[in-house]
């Protein structure tokens, strides 16, 4: 790997260090605790039942391997298990994967990475040893009380704010209040903190149903499509209300945390990221088109196809939102979901995700592989498997569809651990996820590559089952 390639690849990790600690010489220990929102304290708050799908917990808990493509040389990535050595070799061939890897002695699949560390004395001891060298920081995906406990137990400070600040600024109600305060266009809706406020809010918005529109009820701290209920008629709302009233009578509280919003038909979903440093400076990073299916993130198309004027609107929104968040005690990475409706109206802030985002883990790859004239698609593929699938076997199956440095196109796998995360025993059917970045010379070629990968994976499944 050339010095130039190395500097380019690790540029964002250096930027992150400067922003969060004031020193590019800091050593970061990345804890990629995805879906940290599940850990936030919502005691005495009523919630609708959430359905857990299959082995999704085991899969989500192995997404920490994405950190291999974010961390810089000299930094550490905490992992539940060692990555496949061929994945690391492929990453290093194009300038990634030069961070130091710390793996658990025992991976408990149901525990997220932070909980796993807290239960692994050997890892805690190693972290204490690393922390003795100074200028070392823990850098989580997001912060809950678990990460604060870890920080205290190993004596290494967090490079980001407290869990209380994280929970405050990630609340969907907070996003709506900021929009109102800053004059940012937002979807018609209501914040509801009690069952009675929910009733009143619905009654005020029920005329939308009479006009053939839909109302969406969102858990204010929901993640990955969880906690979203689409209301198409009053009968549906009454069922929701009954469930909450039943809980209220049992638990002796009427406290909830939901927002009601009008359903908006859209051209596309968007995600943009910015970075707030310790001094309150806001830097716009990028905007991408998001692929969303049933409220769940599927991937990103980059660069976006927005006009310069639309991008400028997002940059101005990022600056205003970032400054307001800094006043409320937050600094660090921020991802914001936005949409472009069918009339071309831009809604710059549907919700704030003040933490790392999936897009954060793509920045170094995007900087290196998707230059002028190139298109990228960050994608996840669902796979139905009966046996453990080795990395080399998968690559051989995909053959010419893998990333080719000479042609500068193809699929770069940036998380393989999730493919086999739910594997229990040979012959038992399980679901896996493959994460990768697709690169091509045109948008048409990009989608053709995506379709070819989908087809090859389905063809292989059919042969095996």
C-alpha positions in Angstrom: 0.0 0.0 0.0 1.5 3.4 -1.0 1.8 6.2 1.5 -0.7 8.3 -0.6 -3.3 5.5 -0.5 -2.7 5.0 3.2 -3.2 8.7 4.0 -6.4 8.8 1.8 -7.9 5.7 3.4 -7.3 6.9 6.9 -8.1 10.5 6.4 -11.6 10.4 7.9 -10.4 8.7 11.1 -7.8 11.5 11.5 -10.6 14.0 10.9 -12.7 12.3 13.6 -9.8 12.4 16.1 -9.2 16.1 15.5 -12.9 16.9 15.9 -13.6 14.8 19.0 -10.4 15.2 20.9 -8.5 18.1 19.4 -5.5 15.9 18.6 -4.9 13.7 15.4 -2.5 11.7 17.5 -5.2 10.2 19.8 -5.7 6.5 19.8 -9.3 5.4 19.3 -10.9 2.1 20.4 -14.0 1.6 18.3 -17.0 -0.1 19.9 -19.5 -0.6 17.1 -22.5 -1.2 19.3 -25.3 -1.1 16.7 -28.9 -0.4 17.8 -27.7 1.2 21.0 -31.2 2.8 21.2 -32.4 -0.5 22.6 -30.3 0.3 25.7 -31.7 3.7 26.4 -33.7 4.2 29.6 -37.4 4.3 29.0 -38.6 3.1 32.4 -42.2 3.7 33.2 -43.0 4.5 29.5 -45.7 2.5 27.7 -44.8 0.9 24.4 -46.6 -1.1 21.7 -45.4 -4.7 21.4 -42.4 -5.1 19.2 -42.0 -8.2 17.1 -38.5 -9.6 16.9 -37.8 -11.3 13.6 -35.8 -14.6 13.7 -32.2 -14.3 14.6 -31.9 -10.6 13.9 -30.2 -9.9 17.3 -27.3 -12.3 16.5 -26.9 -10.6 13.1 -27.1 -7.1 14.4 -24.5 -7.9 17.1 -22.0 -9.0 14.4 -22.3 -5.8 12.5 -19.4 -4.5 14.6 -17.1 -5.9 11.9 -17.9 -2.9 9.7 -15.5 -1.0 12.0 -12.6 -2.6 10.2 -13.2 -0.2 7.3 -13.6 2.9 9.5 -10.7 2.6 12.0 -7.3 4.1 11.2 -3.9 2.6 11.5 -2.9 2.4 15.2 -6.5 2.4 16.3 -8.3 -0.6 17.8 -11.6 -2.3 16.8 -13.3 -4.5 19.4 -14.8 -7.6 17.8 -16.9 -10.5 19.1 -14.9 -13.0 17.0 -11.8 -12.9 14.7 -12.6 -11.8 11.2 -11.9 -14.2 8.3 -8.3 -13.7 7.5 -9.1 -13.6 3.8 -11.5 -10.7 4.4 -8.7 -8.8 6.1 -6.2 -9.7 3.3 -8.7 -8.4 0.7 -9.2 -5.2 2.7 -5.5 -4.6 3.0 -5.0 -5.1 -0.7 -6.9 -1.9 -1.3 -5.7 0.1 1.8 -8.1 -0.9 4.6 -7.9 -3.2 7.6 -4.7 -1.9 9.2 -6.2 -1.2 12.6 -5.5 -3.5 15.6 -8.2 -6.1 16.3 -9.3 -7.0 19.9 -11.5 -10.1 20.0 -13.5 -11.6 22.9 -12.5 -14.9 24.4 -16.1 -16.0 24.2 -18.7 -14.6 21.9 -22.2 -14.7 23.5 -24.4 -14.1 20.4 -27.4 -12.6 22.3 -25.2 -9.9 23.9 -24.2 -6.8 22.0 -20.5 -6.0 21.7 -20.4 -3.7 24.8 -22.2 -6.3 27.0 -19.9 -9.0 25.7 -16.8 -6.9 26.7 -18.2 -6.3 30.2 -18.5 -10.1 30.6 -15.0 -10.8 29.4 -12.4 -10.1 32.1 -9.5 -10.8 29.7 -10.7 -8.0 27.3 -11.2 -5.6 30.2 -7.7 -6.3 31.4 -6.3 -5.6 27.9 -8.2 -2.4 27.7 -6.8 -1.2 31.0 -3.3 -1.9 29.8 -3.9 0.0 26.5 -5.4 2.9 28.5 -2.2 3.4 30.5 -0.5 4.8 27.5 -2.6 8.0 27.5 -4.5 9.9 24.8 -6.7 6.8 24.4 -10.4 7.1 23.9 -13.4 4.8 23.6 -15.4 5.6 20.5 -18.8 3.8 20.4 -21.5 3.8 17.7 -23.6 5.6 20.3 -23.6 5.9 24.1 -25.8 4.2 26.7 -25.2 3.5 30.3 -23.4 0.3 29.2 -20.7 2.2 27.4 -20.4 4.6 30.4 -20.0 1.6 32.7 -17.3 0.2 30.4 -15.4 3.5 30.4 -15.4 3.6 34.2 -14.3 0.0 34.6 -11.3 0.3 32.2 -10.4 3.9 33.0 -10.6 5.1 29.4 -12.7 8.2 28.7 -15.4 8.3 26.0 -14.6 10.7 23.1 -18.2 11.7 22.9 -21.0 13.1 25.2 -23.0 11.2 27.9 -25.8 8.8 27.4 -28.3 11.4 28.6 -27.3 13.8 25.9 -27.4 11.0 23.3 -30.9 10.0 24.3 -32.2 13.6 24.3 -31.0 14.6 20.8 -32.0 11.3 19.2 -35.7 11.6 20.3 -38.0 12.2 17.3 -39.8 14.8 19.3 -36.5 16.7 19.7 -36.2 16.7 15.9 -39.6 18.2 15.5 -39.0 20.9 18.1 -35.8 21.9 16.4 -37.5 22.1 13.0 -40.1 24.5 14.5 -37.4 26.5 16.3 -35.2 26.8 13.2 -37.9 27.3 10.6 -37.1 24.0 8.8 -40.0 22.6 6.7 -41.4 19.5 8.4 -44.2 17.0 8.0 -47.5 17.9 9.7 -47.7 16.0 13.0 -48.0 15.9 16.8 -45.8 14.9 19.7 -47.6 12.7 22.2 -46.2 12.1 25.7 -49.3 10.7 27.3 -52.2 8.5 26.1 -54.5 11.5 26.3 -52.2 13.6 24.1 -52.2 10.7 21.6 -56.1 10.7 21.6 -56.1 14.5 21.1 -53.4 14.4 18.4 -55.2 11.7 16.5 -58.5 13.6 16.7 -56.8 16.7 15.3 -55.3 14.7 12.4 -58.1 12.3 11.7 -59.4 14.5 8.8 -56.4 13.2 6.9 -58.0 9.7 6.9 -61.2 11.1 5.6 -59.2 12.6 2.7 -57.7 9.2 1.9 -54.3 9.8 3.5 -52.5 7.8 6.1 -51.1 8.6 9.6 -47.9 7.1 10.9 -47.3 6.5 14.6 -43.6 6.4 15.5 -41.9 5.3 18.6 -39.8 8.5 19.3 -36.7 6.3 20.1 -37.4 3.5 17.6 -34.7 2.1 15.5 -34.4 0.2 12.2 -38.1 0.4 11.4 -39.2 -0.9 14.8 -42.0 1.0 16.5 -43.7 2.2 13.4 -47.4 1.7 13.0 -49.3 2.8 9.9 -52.9 3.9 10.7 -55.3 3.8 7.7 -58.6 4.1 9.6 -60.1 4.8 13.0 -60.5 1.1 13.7 -56.8 0.6 13.5 -56.1 3.5 15.9 -58.7 2.2 18.3 -56.9 -1.2 18.5 -53.6 0.6 19.2 -55.3 2.7 21.9 -56.8 -0.4 23.5 -53.4 -2.0 23.8 -51.9 1.0 25.4 -54.9 1.4 27.8 -54.6 -2.2 28.8 -50.9 -1.6 29.7 -51.7 1.6 31.5 -54.2 -0.1 33.8 -51.6 -2.7 34.7 -48.6 -0.4 35.1 -50.3 2.6 36.7 -48.9 5.1 34.2 -50.2 6.8 31.1 -46.8 8.0 29.9 -45.8 7.3 26.3 -43.3 8.7 23.8 -44.7 8.7 20.3 -45.1 11.1 17.4 -48.0 11.1 14.9 -47.2 12.3 11.4 -48.9 12.5 8.0 -47.8 10.0 5.5 -45.9 11.6 2.6 -45.5 10.0 -0.8 -42.0 10.6 -1.9 -39.5 10.4 -4.8 -36.7 9.2 -2.6 -35.3 9.0 0.9 -32.1 10.8 1.8 -29.5 10.6 4.4 -26.9 13.3 5.0 -24.1 13.4 7.6 -22.2 16.1 9.3 -19.6 16.3 12.1 -19.8 18.7 15.1 -16.4 19.2 16.7 -15.7 19.9 20.4 -15.7 23.7 19.6 -19.1 23.6 17.9 -17.8 23.8 14.3 -20.1 22.0 11.9 -18.7 20.2 8.8 -21.0 18.8 6.2 -19.7 15.3 5.1 -22.0 14.0 2.4 -25.6 13.2 1.2 -26.7 9.9 -0.2 -29.9 8.5 -1.5 -31.2 5.9 1.0 -32.8 2.6 0.0 -35.6 1.9 2.5 -38.0 -1.0 2.5 -40.9 -1.1 5.0 -39.1 1.5 7.2 -35.9 -0.5 7.3 -32.6 0.8 5.9 -31.3 -1.3 3.0 -28.5 0.7 1.6 -27.2 3.9 0.0 -26.7 5.2 -3.6 -23.8 7.6 -4.0 -23.5 10.3 -5.1 -27.0 11.5 -4.8 -28.9 12.9 -7.8 -30.0 16.0 -6.0 -29.6 19.5 -7.6 -26.9 21.9 -6.3 -29.7 24.0 -4.9 -31.2 21.0 -3.0 -27.8 20.0 -1.6 -27.2 23.6 -0.5 -30.5 23.5 1.4 -29.3 20.4 3.2 -26.0 22.1 4.0 -27.8 25.1 5.5 -30.0 22.8 7.5 -27.0 20.8 8.8 -25.3 24.0 9.9 -28.4 25.2 11.8 -29.2 21.8 13.3 -25.6 21.2 14.3 -25.2 24.5 16.1 -28.5 24.0 18.0 -27.4 20.5 19.0 -24.0 21.7 20.2 -25.8 24.2 22.5 -27.7 21.2 23.9 -24.4 19.5 24.7 -23.9 17.2 21.7 -20.8 16.9 19.5 -19.8 14.1 17.2 -21.2 12.4 14.1 -24.8 13.2 13.1 -26.9 11.5 10.4 -30.2 13.1 9.4 -33.0 11.4 7.4 -34.7 13.6 4.8 -37.2 13.0 2.0 -38.0 14.6 -1.4 -41.8 14.4 -2.0 -43.6 13.9 -5.3 -44.0 17.7 -5.8 -40.2 18.2 -5.4 -40.5 19.6 -1.8 -37.5 18.8 0.4 -38.1 17.9 4.0 -34.6 18.3 5.4 -35.1 16.7 8.9 -37.4 13.7 9.4 -35.3 12.6 12.3 -31.8 13.0 13.7 -29.6 10.0 14.3 -26.9 11.6 16.5 -24.4 8.7 16.4 -22.5 6.8 13.8 -24.8 5.7 10.9 -24.4 3.0 8.4 -23.2 5.7 6.1 -20.3 6.5 8.5 -18.8 3.1 7.9 -18.8 3.8 4.1 -16.9 7.1 4.2 -13.4 5.8 3.8 -14.5 3.4 1.1 -16.4 6.2 -0.7 -13.3 8.5 -0.5 -11.0 5.9 -2.0 -13.1 4.0 -4.6 -15.9 6.4 -5.7 -14.2 9.3 -7.4 -15.4 11.4 -10.3 -17.3 9.3 -12.9 -17.9 6.5 -10.4 -21.1 5.4 -8.7 -21.5 3.4 -5.5 -24.2 1.4 -3.9 -23.9 0.3 -0.3 -26.1 -2.8 0.0 -27.1 -5.7 2.2 -28.2 -9.0 0.8 -30.3 -11.5 2.7 -29.2 -15.1 2.4 -31.0 -18.3 3.4 -28.4 -20.9 4.5 -28.2 -24.4 5.9 -24.5 -24.6 6.6 -21.6 -22.3 7.5 -20.5 -20.5 4.4 -16.7 -19.8 4.2 -15.6 -16.4 2.8 -13.5 -17.9 0.0 -16.4 -20.1 -1.1 -18.7 -17.0 -1.3 -16.1 -15.1 -3.3 -15.6 -18.0 -5.7 -19.4 -18.2 -6.2 -19.6 -14.5 -7.0 -16.6 -14.9 -9.3 -16.3 -11.9 -11.7 -18.8 -9.8 -9.7 -16.1 -9.3 -6.9 -14.3 -5.9 -6.8 -11.5 -5.8 -9.4 -8.8 -3.2 -8.8 -7.8 -3.0 -12.4 -11.3 -2.4 -13.7 -12.2 -0.4 -10.5 -15.6 -2.0 -10.3 -17.5 -4.8 -8.6 -18.6 -5.8 -5.1 -16.3 -5.1 -2.1 -17.5 -7.1 1.0 -17.2 -4.9 4.1 -18.9 -7.2 6.6 -18.8 -11.0 6.3 -19.4 -11.9 10.0 -23.2 -11.3 9.6 -23.4 -14.0 6.9 -22.9 -16.8 9.5 -23.9 -15.0 12.7 -27.0 -17.1 13.2 -25.4 -20.4 12.3 -26.1 -23.1 14.9 -25.6 -26.5 13.4 -25.2 -28.1 10.0 -28.5 -28.6 8.1 -30.5 -26.2 10.2 -31.9 -23.4 8.1 -30.9 -19.8 9.1 -30.8 -16.3 7.7 -27.6 -14.4 7.1 -26.8 -10.9 5.8 -24.0 -9.9 3.4 -22.9 -6.3 3.5 -20.9 -4.8 0.6 -20.1 -1.7 -1.5 -20.8 -2.0 -5.2 -18.8 0.3 -7.6 -19.5 0.9 -11.3 -18.9 3.5 -14.0 -22.6 4.4 -14.4 -25.8 4.2 -12.5 -27.2 1.7 -15.0 -24.1 -0.5 -14.6 -24.4 -0.2 -10.9 -28.0 -1.6 -10.8 -27.1 -4.3 -13.3 -24.3 -5.4 -11.0 -26.7 -5.4 -8.1 -29.2 -7.5 -10.0 -26.4 -9.9 -11.0 -25.4 -10.4 -7.4 -29.0 -11.0 -6.3 -29.4 -13.5 -9.1 -26.2 -15.3 -8.3 -27.1 -15.6 -4.6 -30.6 -16.8 -5.4 -29.3 -19.3 -7.9 -26.8 -20.7 -5.3 -29.6 -20.9 -2.7 -31.8 -22.9 -5.0 -29.0 -25.3 -5.7 -28.3 -25.9 -2.0 -31.9 -26.2 -0.9 
